[in-house]
Amino acid sequence: MDLQNVVSFTDYFVICNGSSDRMLNALAEGAVDSARDTYGIKGRKQGDPSAGWVVVDFGNVILHVFAPEQRGYYNLEELWREGKTLVKLQ
């Protein structure tokens, strides 16, 4: 989601789902490892998979990894609807 002209704290959101606590953690950790190894970018991970939402802050990109129930509840796509959805995969 492109938020460059909407907010001042980041440029993009990446929003995805995981089907279990273990998957939420694996997705977040995989993103942290890949960004570090490929681009030398350090991500800050916050949240607890058992709560259904893990956030990784890479600075100009923020990754949100949700359990399906929390994604529906927080509905970031609607909350930040002024941003532009760049890619949507099902």
MDAnalysis code that builds the backbone (N, CA, C; Angstrom):
import MDAnalysis as mda
import numpy as np

u = mda.Universe.empty(270, n_residues=90, atom_resindex=np.repeat(np.arange(90), 3), trajectory=True)
u.add_TopologyAttr("name", ["N", "CA", "C"] * 90)
u.add_TopologyAttr("resid", np.arange(1, 91))
u.add_TopologyAttr("resname", ["MET", "ASP", "LEU", "GLN", "ASN", "VAL", "VAL", "SER", "PHE", "THR", "ASP", "TYR", "PHE", "VAL", "ILE", "CYS", "ASN", "GLY", "SER", "SER", "ASP", "ARG", "MET", "LEU", "ASN", "ALA", "LEU", "ALA", "GLU", "GLY", "ALA", "VAL", "ASP", "SER", "ALA", "ARG", "ASP", "THR", "TYR", "GLY", "ILE", "LYS", "GLY", "ARG", "LYS", "GLN", "GLY", "ASP", "PRO", "SER", "ALA", "GLY", "TRP", "VAL", "VAL", "VAL", "ASP", "PHE", "GLY", "ASN", "VAL", "ILE", "LEU", "HIS", "VAL", "PHE", "ALA", "PRO", "GLU", "GLN", "ARG", "GLY", "TYR", "TYR", "ASN", "LEU", "GLU", "GLU", "LEU", "TRP", "ARG", "GLU", "GLY", "LYS", "THR", "LEU", "VAL", "LYS", "LEU", "GLN"])
u.atoms.positions = np.array([
    [0.848, -1.156, 0.000],
    [0.000, 0.000, 0.000],
    [0.904, 1.232, 0.000],
    [0.741, 2.094, -0.966],
    [1.536, 3.313, -1.098],
    [0.924, 4.414, -0.233],
    [1.676, 4.866, 0.755],
    [1.216, 5.915, 1.675],
    [2.108, 7.152, 1.624],
    [2.899, 7.287, 0.565],
    [3.888, 8.361, 0.487],
    [3.301, 9.751, 0.660],
    [2.138, 10.012, 0.118],
    [1.540, 11.342, 0.222],
    [0.416, 11.406, 1.244],
    [0.355, 10.370, 2.111],
    [-0.732, 10.281, 3.079],
    [-0.227, 10.477, 4.507],
    [0.889, 9.837, 4.850],
    [1.439, 9.908, 6.206],
    [2.908, 10.306, 6.160],
    [3.424, 10.769, 7.280],
    [4.819, 11.197, 7.338],
    [5.739, 10.141, 7.948],
    [5.190, 9.081, 8.556],
    [6.029, 8.137, 9.280],
    [6.522, 6.948, 8.459],
    [5.988, 6.757, 7.265],
    [6.441, 5.669, 6.396],
    [5.985, 5.942, 4.972],
    [6.514, 5.169, 4.031],
    [6.099, 5.288, 2.636],
    [5.145, 4.161, 2.213],
    [5.346, 2.974, 2.773],
    [4.567, 1.819, 2.336],
    [4.176, 0.928, 3.511],
    [3.012, 0.301, 3.392],
    [2.584, -0.800, 4.243],
    [2.574, -2.052, 3.382],
    [3.056, -3.142, 3.935],
    [2.850, -4.471, 3.374],
    [1.992, -5.195, 4.397],
    [0.852, -5.708, 3.966],
    [-0.115, -6.324, 4.875],
    [-0.355, -7.752, 4.408],
    [-0.195, -8.703, 5.344],
    [-0.424, -10.105, 4.977],
    [-1.005, -10.884, 6.143],
    [-1.463, -12.085, 5.846],
    [-2.073, -12.987, 6.831],
    [-1.183, -14.190, 7.054],
    [-1.333, -14.765, 8.235],
    [-0.772, -16.067, 8.549],
    [-1.849, -16.876, 9.243],
    [-1.802, -18.179, 9.093],
    [-2.885, -19.008, 9.614],
    [-2.630, -19.561, 11.014],
    [-1.442, -19.302, 11.573],
    [-1.129, -19.781, 12.920],
    [-0.095, -18.845, 13.549],
    [0.055, -18.956, 14.861],
    [1.072, -18.162, 15.554],
    [2.453, -18.434, 14.977],
    [2.707, -19.701, 14.736],
    [4.011, -20.094, 14.189],
    [4.249, -19.475, 12.810],
    [3.208, -19.441, 11.980],
    [3.347, -18.852, 10.651],
    [3.547, -17.338, 10.736],
    [2.826, -16.673, 11.633],
    [3.009, -15.226, 11.804],
    [4.457, -14.923, 12.145],
    [4.997, -15.667, 13.085],
    [6.380, -15.459, 13.496],
    [7.356, -15.765, 12.359],
    [7.114, -16.848, 11.638],
    [7.994, -17.232, 10.528],
    [7.985, -16.185, 9.418],
    [6.818, -15.640, 9.093],
    [6.742, -14.600, 8.058],
    [7.516, -13.349, 8.481],
    [7.318, -12.931, 9.724],
    [8.014, -11.738, 10.214],
    [9.524, -11.968, 10.269],
    [9.936, -13.090, 10.832],
    [11.370, -13.397, 10.931],
    [11.999, -13.560, 9.548],
    [11.281, -14.187, 8.626],
    [11.786, -14.339, 7.264],
    [12.004, -12.997, 6.587],
    [11.086, -12.071, 6.801],
    [11.238, -10.726, 6.222],
    [12.430, -10.007, 6.833],
    [12.601, -10.115, 8.148],
    [13.740, -9.479, 8.823],
    [15.049, -10.049, 8.291],
    [15.139, -11.373, 8.214],
    [16.357, -12.019, 7.733],
    [16.663, -11.655, 6.289],
    [15.643, -11.682, 5.440],
    [15.839, -11.385, 4.020],
    [16.261, -9.933, 3.790],
    [15.620, -9.001, 4.483],
    [15.978, -7.575, 4.333],
    [17.404, -7.329, 4.799],
    [17.791, -7.989, 5.893],
    [19.155, -7.834, 6.412],
    [20.167, -8.435, 5.442],
    [19.930, -9.665, 5.006],
    [20.891, -10.366, 4.163],
    [20.984, -9.784, 2.762],
    [19.864, -9.353, 2.214],
    [19.835, -8.868, 0.827],
    [20.160, -7.389, 0.706],
    [19.632, -6.571, 1.636],
    [19.758, -5.121, 1.493],
    [20.503, -4.437, 2.641],
    [20.893, -5.184, 3.649],
    [21.570, -4.593, 4.798],
    [20.665, -3.714, 5.644],
    [19.364, -3.980, 5.582],
    [18.380, -3.192, 6.324],
    [18.001, -3.946, 7.592],
    [18.014, -3.233, 8.706],
    [17.627, -3.835, 9.972],
    [16.158, -3.526, 10.249],
    [15.368, -4.547, 10.512],
    [13.963, -4.369, 10.853],
    [13.750, -4.520, 12.350],
    [12.809, -3.760, 12.883],
    [12.446, -3.868, 14.295],
    [11.094, -4.557, 14.395],
    [11.099, -5.718, 15.004],
    [9.885, -6.524, 15.131],
    [9.212, -6.226, 16.463],
    [7.904, -6.029, 16.416],
    [7.121, -5.795, 17.623],
    [5.838, -6.604, 17.532],
    [5.305, -6.936, 18.681],
    [4.064, -7.691, 18.733],
    [4.331, -9.138, 19.063],
    [3.265, -9.825, 19.367],
    [3.339, -11.223, 19.759],
    [2.413, -12.022, 18.848],
    [2.946, -13.047, 18.199],
    [2.089, -13.838, 17.312],
    [0.821, -14.348, 17.991],
    [0.886, -14.654, 19.288],
    [-0.301, -15.163, 19.977],
    [-1.392, -14.100, 20.091],
    [-1.031, -12.824, 19.928],
    [-2.020, -11.743, 19.934],
    [-2.613, -11.522, 18.541],
    [-2.021, -12.162, 17.525],
    [-2.577, -12.085, 16.183],
    [-2.075, -10.958, 15.314],
    [-1.034, -10.247, 15.764],
    [-0.524, -9.136, 14.951],
    [0.945, -8.910, 15.271],
    [1.780, -9.014, 14.260],
    [3.204, -8.731, 14.382],
    [3.535, -7.640, 13.382],
    [4.276, -6.641, 13.836],
    [4.672, -5.519, 12.991],
    [6.192, -5.517, 12.877],
    [6.695, -5.314, 11.665],
    [8.126, -5.145, 11.457],
    [8.332, -3.791, 10.792],
    [9.085, -2.935, 11.464],
    [9.344, -1.580, 10.982],
    [10.705, -1.546, 10.301],
    [10.680, -1.321, 9.002],
    [11.904, -1.188, 8.223],
    [12.189, 0.281, 7.889],
    [11.487, 1.197, 8.512],
    [11.649, 2.623, 8.228],
    [10.628, 3.068, 7.206],
    [11.014, 3.058, 5.941],
    [10.074, 3.522, 4.917],
    [9.098, 2.437, 4.456],
    [9.228, 1.236, 5.019],
    [8.278, 0.149, 4.772],
    [7.925, -0.475, 6.121],
    [6.641, -0.645, 6.371],
    [6.182, -1.308, 7.587],
    [5.385, -2.541, 7.185],
    [5.819, -3.680, 7.694],
    [5.163, -4.957, 7.426],
    [4.203, -5.276, 8.564],
    [2.963, -5.577, 8.214],
    [1.948, -6.005, 9.181],
    [1.606, -7.457, 8.859],
    [1.800, -8.349, 9.827],
    [1.467, -9.755, 9.657],
    [0.338, -10.069, 10.645],
    [-0.821, -10.403, 10.110],
    [-2.032, -10.581, 10.908],
    [-2.530, -12.020, 10.904],
    [-3.200, -12.395, 11.985],
    [-4.114, -13.523, 11.957],
    [-5.370, -13.009, 11.245],
    [-6.108, -13.850, 10.534],
    [-7.261, -13.374, 9.765],
    [-8.279, -12.561, 10.584],
    [-8.543, -12.972, 11.817],
    [-9.529, -12.251, 12.636],
    [-9.077, -10.826, 12.943],
    [-7.798, -10.660, 13.287],
    [-7.288, -9.327, 13.600],
    [-7.200, -8.451, 12.353],
    [-6.864, -9.066, 11.235],
    [-6.822, -8.277, 10.001],
    [-8.193, -7.709, 9.680],
    [-9.227, -8.530, 9.826],
    [-10.584, -8.051, 9.601],
    [-10.996, -6.994, 10.606],
    [-10.604, -7.173, 11.859],
    [-10.982, -6.228, 12.911],
    [-10.324, -4.857, 12.709],
    [-9.010, -4.850, 12.458],
    [-8.294, -3.576, 12.320],
    [-8.452, -2.963, 10.932],
    [-8.647, -3.778, 9.915],
    [-8.967, -3.325, 8.561],
    [-8.125, -2.116, 8.124],
    [-6.809, -2.298, 8.116],
    [-5.904, -1.199, 7.776],
    [-6.134, -0.642, 6.377],
    [-6.562, -1.514, 5.461],
    [-6.822, -1.026, 4.102],
    [-7.916, 0.040, 4.100],
    [-8.906, -0.123, 4.936],
    [-9.978, 0.869, 5.021],
    [-9.534, 2.078, 5.844],
    [-8.835, 1.820, 6.935],
    [-8.355, 2.911, 7.785],
    [-7.466, 3.881, 7.003],
    [-6.599, 3.341, 6.151],
    [-5.690, 4.162, 5.345],
    [-6.129, 4.165, 3.876],
    [-7.418, 4.236, 3.627],
    [-7.962, 4.150, 2.272],
    [-7.484, 5.263, 1.344],
    [-6.927, 6.330, 1.904],
    [-6.377, 7.397, 1.059],
    [-5.107, 6.927, 0.347],
    [-4.493, 5.851, 0.872],
    [-3.332, 5.280, 0.215],
    [-3.755, 4.463, -0.992],
    [-2.785, 4.135, -1.814],
    [-3.062, 3.392, -3.046],
    [-2.609, 1.944, -2.885],
    [-3.530, 1.003, -3.119],
    [-3.158, -0.406, -3.111],
    [-2.395, -0.697, -4.383],
    [-1.171, -1.197, -4.227],
    [-0.324, -1.458, -5.378],
    [-0.490, -2.881, -5.913],
    [-0.596, -3.848, -5.009],
    [-0.756, -5.254, -5.385],
    [-1.676, -5.896, -4.360],
    [-2.606, -6.712, -4.844],
    [-3.479, -7.455, -3.944],
    [-3.522, -8.894, -4.423],
    [-3.063, -9.817, -3.572],
    [-3.059, -11.232, -3.895],
    [-3.972, -11.970, -2.947],
    [-4.666, -12.970, -3.450],
    [-5.557, -13.785, -2.624],
    [-5.007, -15.185, -2.520],
])
